[in-house]
Amino acid sequence: MDTFQGFSDGKGRLIPVPGQFFSDLLPQIDHLGELKLALYTLWLLDHQEGSFRYLRRQDFARDERLMRGLAAQKGSAQAALDDALKRLVRRGFLLQAEVVLEAGPVELYFLNSPRGHAAVEAIAQGDWRPTGESIQPVEVRPEPANLFSLYEAHIGPLTPLIAEALQDAEATYPASWFEDAFRIAVENNARNWRYVETILRRWKEKGRHERKDRRDTEKARRRYTEWEDDSN
C-alpha cells in the first residue's frame, strides 16, 4: 500500500463540497465505488467552466488512476464505473439526460441541484445546441431565472419597496449576473437584498471575477462587506 505524504501547505486548491453531502448522503452510501465516484464528480465539476456543468462517462473513464481505484482489472474497472454511475443516479446525487449528436446519443450527468434540474429540463425542451468541441460538446441554454423569483426563493416574500428596487436592478445590471450574485449571498449566509445589490454594484464598477468568488467565498464575503462599509 502506498503511503500518502500529506497535504501541501497553503497553496493547494480547495474543492467546495456541499454540507448536505456529509449530513444527508454520506450516511447512506455503503458502496466504496459509489463514494469514490461521488467525490471525484465534485472535484471534476469544480475544474469546469460555465454556468451549466456536466460530465460524460468518458470524462471518468479517461482518468487511469480513478479507474485503477475502482477495480484492479481493466475490464472489471469499466463495469465498476457503470455500476457506480447507476448507483449515483438512483441515489439522486446525479441527474441524467441524453442528447443526440452526429456521432450518436450521449449521456450527460449533472449534479442534483437547482441548476442541474434547470439544465435537464432545458434539454428535455430542446433548449440546447452542439458546440463542436470535444471537451464540452453541448451547450445548455435555459432561460435565465427571473429576478423576482430568485428573491422569493433565496430571501423571502416581496414587499412593494423591494419590488421597486428589483425593477431598478433589472434595468441596471445584466440578467446573467443575478443568479450568481444570489448564490454568493446564500453561500455567505447573507440572505438580504442589500448584500446582493452590493455584489452587483461592485461587479459593475470594479469588474467581475466569477471564478475567484466561487472558489473563495470567505474572502469574497470579507471583500463585499468591506466594500459595502466603505461605500456608506
FENNORKA-V938122 format. One record per residue. N is the residue number from 1. PHI is phi in whole degrees, -180 to 180 (* if undefined). PSI is psi as a letter, one per 20 degrees, with the letter a starting at -180 (NA if undefined). Layout:
N_PHI_PSI + N_PHI_PSI
//
This chain:
1_*_p + 2_-73_q + 3_-98_p + 4_-71_p + 5_-88_i + 6_105_q + 7_-76_q + 8_-72_q + 9_-91_p + 10_86_g + 11_-92_i + 12_-67_q + 13_-74_p + 14_-98_p + 15_-107_p + 16_-71_p + 17_-123_p + 18_-58_q + 19_-59_h + 20_-64_h + 21_-59_g + 22_-80_h + 23_-83_h + 24_-108_h + 25_-92_g + 26_-55_g + 27_-64_h + 28_-90_h + 29_-73_p + 30_-122_j + 31_-126_p + 32_-64_g + 33_-62_h + 34_-64_g + 35_-64_g + 36_-60_g + 37_-71_h + 38_-63_g + 39_-66_h + 40_-65_h + 41_-60_g + 42_-61_g + 43_-66_g + 44_-71_h + 45_-63_h + 46_-66_h + 47_-89_j + 48_-94_r + 49_-110_r + 50_101_r + 51_-76_h + 52_-121_o + 53_-103_q + 54_-147_r + 55_-128_q + 56_-115_r + 57_-57_g + 58_-66_h + 59_-66_h + 60_-80_g + 61_-66_h + 62_-76_i + 63_-88_o + 64_-65_h + 65_-66_g + 66_-61_g + 67_-64_h + 68_-65_h + 69_-73_h + 70_-81_h + 71_-164_q + 72_-72_h + 73_-92_q + 74_-60_g + 75_-63_g + 76_-72_h + 77_-66_h + 78_-62_g + 79_-67_h + 80_-66_h + 81_-64_g + 82_-62_h + 83_-66_g + 84_-66_h + 85_-62_g + 86_-62_g + 87_-63_g + 88_-69_h + 89_-70_g + 90_-64_h + 91_-68_h + 92_94_j + 93_-73_h + 94_-116_q + 95_-108_p + 96_-116_p + 97_-143_q + 98_-117_p + 99_-123_q + 100_-112_o + 101_-103_r + 102_-59_h + 103_-79_i + 104_129_a + 105_-70_q + 106_-132_p + 107_-90_p + 108_-112_p + 109_-118_p + 110_-114_q + 111_-66_p + 112_-76_n + 113_-144_r + 114_-54_h + 115_-69_h + 116_-64_g + 117_-62_g + 118_-63_h + 119_-67_g + 120_-63_g + 121_-65_h + 122_-63_g + 123_-64_g + 124_-61_h + 125_-90_j + 126_80_j + 127_-91_m + 128_-153_r + 129_-148_q + 130_-74_q + 131_-99_i + 132_81_j + 133_-95_q + 134_-81_h + 135_-77_g + 136_-128_n + 137_-75_i + 138_-130_p + 139_-112_p + 140_-94_p + 141_-131_m + 142_-70_q + 143_-65_q + 144_-62_q + 145_-64_q + 146_-69_p + 147_-59_h + 148_-68_h + 149_-69_h + 150_-63_g + 151_-62_g + 152_-66_h + 153_-73_h + 154_-107_h + 155_-121_g + 156_158_a + 157_-63_q + 158_-77_q + 159_-116_r + 160_-56_h + 161_-67_g + 162_-67_g + 163_-58_h + 164_-66_g + 165_-65_h + 166_-68_h + 167_-61_g + 168_-63_g + 169_-66_h + 170_-60_h + 171_-82_i + 172_-106_h + 173_-118_q + 174_-62_p + 175_-62_h + 176_-70_i + 177_-84_h + 178_-62_g + 179_-62_g + 180_-68_h + 181_-65_g + 182_-65_h + 183_-62_g + 184_-63_g + 185_-62_g + 186_-66_g + 187_-60_h + 188_-98_j + 189_55_l + 190_-124_m + 191_-86_m + 192_-151_q + 193_-67_h + 194_-59_g + 195_-68_g + 196_-61_g + 197_-65_h + 198_-63_g + 199_-61_g + 200_-61_g + 201_-65_g + 202_-65_g + 203_-59_g + 204_-70_h + 205_-88_h + 206_-121_j + 207_96_q + 208_-103_p + 209_-129_m + 210_-62_g + 211_-66_h + 212_-65_g + 213_-64_h + 214_-71_h + 215_-78_h + 216_-132_m + 217_-70_h + 218_-68_g + 219_-65_h + 220_-63_g + 221_-60_g + 222_-64_g + 223_-65_g + 224_-68_h + 225_-65_g + 226_-64_g + 227_-66_h + 228_-65_g + 229_-63_g + 230_-68_h + 231_-84_i + 232_-81_NA
//
